[in-house]
Amino acid sequence: MRVGVVGARGYTGGELLRLLYMHPKVEVTYITSRQHAGKPVGIVHPNLRGLLDLKFEEFDVSKASEKCDYVFMAVPHGASMDITPQLLEVGLKVVDLSADFRLKNEEEYRKYYGPHKRPELLGKAVYGLPELHRKELRGAQFVACPGCMATSAIIGAAPVVSSFKVDLEKIVVDAKIGSSAAGREADESTHHPERTGVVRPYKVVGHRHTAEIEQELTGLVGRKVKVALSAHAVDIVRGILSTLHFFLEEGVEEREVWRAFRNFYSESPFVRIVKQRIGVYRLPDPKAVIGSNFCDIGFEVDEDSSRLVVLSAIDNLVKGASGQAVQCMNLMEGWDEGLGLNLPGLFP
């Protein structure tokens, strides 16, 4: 199957190319970048030198239609709403990694992102989190992949809110994320002397991914869920560790939490429950999932404060973006969802 990547210059675009190159059922036939049109892919993504023999092109919908069956959108927020409708109109299947079509409610989109140019398409895309929407993804034409912090938080939260009596008005998510999440464009905050050695709070309130988390958890339980999300930049390149705090209205035992996660993710090949009694990695740590499509989940029950703490670790560029997009494509085509993705993380 022929696939294209629009906006292939960035980190998520490059990660898509790496994963698609290894996929046994696809061929990358079209990659775009205005800035690097005419240049070979290895100039921008040196890890692909000698492997992927393609040059960047300017985007053109007729070329995309001629060369592709699928198009992955790896463009900045706001750009997809101009391009994606053109691709859908010519019959292409689209997997969008931007935020442009993740939210179903126009008012929520306006609150977090601003006006939407194509509000009639909000709600038309399947939200691309296989762990919640596996059935809807099968045969879908248009998918909007979740944000990276939203992915980590939702996977950690879904079994809890659907299994236990917790305060749905007060769920706290503390996310620590690597520098690659800031994208390829540099500014003062990404300058090495400013960026290294930090635990830097940013978007302590009002983070955009809050809307996705609330949307999906509310849809899951049928009651309004409120999430308080705070983000911190930490001194790693890849990875997210989300620590979720749930305040229990009734006590739970550890074995009940084990059972809830195992049952909820019994058909989810990329969710692993990590809760060892010994060893350095007895709870989730992003270091163990880097380069992979896995989400590692762990938990502790705090009886003293009637609190359940859940930890969720992913690679923000793989399960938080490009790997999840490939997983969605696999489901859309009726393939094994792990095809091309059953790769261990890089360790140490």
N, C-alpha and C positions, 0 to 999 in steps of 0.2 A: 504494500500500500504506500502511496506517495504522500509525503507530509512536508509541510513548510513551516518555518518559524518566522513570524513577523516581529521585528525588534530583537534580532538574534545577537546583537552586540553586547547586551548586558549580562549580568551574572546568571539570572534565571534562564536567559536565552542560551548561554553557553552550556549550562547544566542540562538543558533540554537536548542540545546537540550531542552531548556526551552519552546520555541515556538512549536516545534514539539511534545513535550509531551502533549500539550494542543490541538493539531490539531485533529479533529474528524475523519479524514480519513486516518491517517498514523500511523505506528508503527515503532519506532526506533529499529533496529535490529542489528546494527553494528557500533561501534565507535572505532577509532584508535588513538593511541598515542604511539610512541616508548618509550618515557620516563616513561610512566605510565602503560605500558602493564601489565595486570594481576590485576590491582587495580580497585576497584569499582568506579563508576562515582562520588559518593558523596565525595570521598577523595579530588578530584580536584575541583568539583563544589558543595559546601556544600548546596546550595539552592535546590539541587535535591535529597538530602538524603531522603530515604524512598519513593521516587516517581518513580525513574527510576532504574530498577533492571538490570543494565548492567555493564560489566567490559570492560576496554580498551583492545584492541588487537593490535598486530603488523599489519601493512597493508599487505594484500595479495590479489592480483586481483582475484584469484579463489574464495576466501572466500567472497569477495565483490559481485562477480557474483552469488554465491550460496545464499547469505543472503539478497540481496537488489534488488529493482527495480530502485531506485534513489540513487545517491550519491552526497552529498554536499561536496565540496572541501573547507576546511577552513585552508589551509596550507600556509606557508609563500611564498612570491613572489619567483618564480624560481623553486619551487618544483612541482607545478601543471603541468608544461609542460612535466615532466617525467611521472606523474601518470595518468593524464586525458586521454592521447591517449590510454593507456591500457584499461581504463574503457569503452571508446567509442568502442573499437575494440570488446569487448565481449557483446556489445549491451545495456549497461546501459545508462540511462539518467543522465546527469551531469549538476549540477549547481555549477559554480566555483566562489568563492568569492575572489580569488586572482586577481592580475593584469595581469596574464600571457596571457590572450586571449582577453582583453578588446579592445586593439587597433587593427585597421585593417591594418595599414601600418607598414611594417617591419622597415623602416628607422626611423619612429617616435618611435617605441619600442626601437630600439638601442640607440636613443638619450637620452631617459629618464631612461631606465633600463639596457641596454647592449645587447649583442647578444641573439637571440632567438633560442632555440634548434629545435623547430618545426614550422618554419615560414610558412609552407604550411597550417597550421591550423589557422593562423591569418585570420580573416574574416569569419571563419566558424561558430563561435558562434554568437547567437543573443545577442546584448547588452541588459542587463537585467534591463532596466528602463521602467516599465510598462507605465508610463505617456507618453512616446514617441513611444514605440514599442509593444503596447498591441497586435496588430494583428499578428506580427511576432512571439510573444511568444506562441501563441496558437498552440499546436502541436509540438513545438520545441523539439529537442533531446539534445541540447547543448547550455547552456546559460552562459555568462560571466557577473557577476554582477558588477555594477559601484563601484568606490571608494566613500567613504563617503562624502568628500568635493565636489567631482564631482556631486554626487546626489543632494546635497543642491544647488549648483550653477546652474546646468542645469534646475532644476525645477523652480528656480527663474527667469532664463533668457529666457527660451523658448518662453513664450507668448510675451515678449517684442521684441525680435529680429524678430519674425514672424509677428508682428502687427504694429510696429512703425518705423519711419525713425530715426535710431540711428547710431552713428559712430561705425561700426563693427570692426574697427581697434583699438579701444580703449575702451574695456570693463574692468573695474577694479573689482576684487573680493577680499574682505578682509574677511578671515575666522578665527573664534576663536573657538578652539576645546578643548574638555576635555582630561584628561590623559589616558583614556581607549583606545584612538586611537593609543597610542604608543605600544600596545600589552602587553603581559604578561612577556616578558623578561625584566629584570631590568638592568639599567645602572645608571651612576651618575646623569643624567638629570631627572630620575624618583625617585631618593632618596627623601624621604619625606621633609627633610629640604631644599632641592634644588627646589622641585616641588611645594610646597604649597605657596600660596600668590602671585603667579606670573601672569604677562601678558608678556609672553616670545616670542618674534618674532623668528620664525625659517622658513627656506625655504621662505625667503622674495621674492626671484625670483627663477624660475626654478622648482617649485613644480611639481611632476610627474602627478598629477591630471589635470594639465593644458592641457595635450594632449587629455584627454578624453572630457573635456569641449569643446575644439575647434573642435574636431572630430564630436561631436553630434550636436553642433549648426551650424557648416558648412553644415552638411548633411541636417539639417532642412531647412535652408534658401537658399541653393544652391550657396552661396558665401562664400569666405574665411572669417572666424571670428577669431579675435585675442583677447586673454584674458590675462590680467595681474593679476596673483593670488599671494597673500601673506597670509601666515598662522601664527597664534599666538596660543601658548599654554596658556590656562587660568585655573584658580583654580576651576575646576569642574571635576567630574569623567566622566560623560556622557554628550554628547550634542555638537552640532555645531550651531553657528549663523554665517551665511554668509551675508555680506553686499555688494550688487552689485551696481555699479555706471555706469549708462548709460548716454552718452552725446547726447542730442537730436538735430537732424538737423531740426526738426519742433516741435512746441509746442504741448503739449497734455494736456487734461483736466483730472481731477481725475476720472470722470465717464467713460471716455474712457479706462482708465487703469483697472478699476473695470470690465468693459465689456470684455476686452481682457482676463483677468485671468479667469473669470467665464466661458466664451465660451471655452477656451482652455482646462480647467479641468472639464468640465461638466460631463464627464464619469469617473473621477478619485476620488474614494472614500476616498483616504488618503491625499488629498490636501485640506487644509482649508485656506480661506482668512480671515486674522485677521487685522482689522483696526477699532478699537473702538474709540469713542470720549472721553470716560472717563475710569477710572480704571487703576490699575497698569499694567495690561497686555493688553494695548491697541495696541501694536505691537508685533510681534513674539518674543518669549523668549524660549530658549531650556527647561527651567524648566517645562513648560506646556506640553511638548511632551515626557518627559523621560519615558521609558518603553513602548512606543506606536510606531505604524508604521506611524504616521501622519507626514506630512510636513506642517508647518504653514508659510503662505506667507503674507507679508504686504508691503506697499510702501508709499513713499511720493514724490510729485512733487516739485522740487526746481526751481521755475520760474526765480529766480535771476541769476542762473548759467546754465540754460537750461539743467538741470540734472534730471533724474529719479532714485531714490534710492529704491531698492528692498531689503527686508530682508527675509531670509529663515532659518527656525529653524527646526532641526531634532535631533533625538537620533542617534548618529553615529553607535551604535551597533544594532539598530533595522532597521529603514528606511535606514540607511546608510550601512547596511550589512545584518544581519541575517533575519530580517523581510522582507526586500525586496527580499531576496532569496526565502523565503516561498511564498511570493506574486507571484513570477515568477513561482514556481512549480504549484501553483493553476491555473494559466493561461495555463501552459503547459498541464495540465490534463483536461482543460475545466471546471474547478470548478469555483465557485464564487471567485473572486480574494481576497476577504476579509476573506475567510474561515480560522478560527483559529487566525485571526489578529485583529478582531474588539474589541480591548481592549483599555480602556482609559489610559492616562498617569498617573503616580504616582504623586499625589499632596497633600499636599505641599512638 
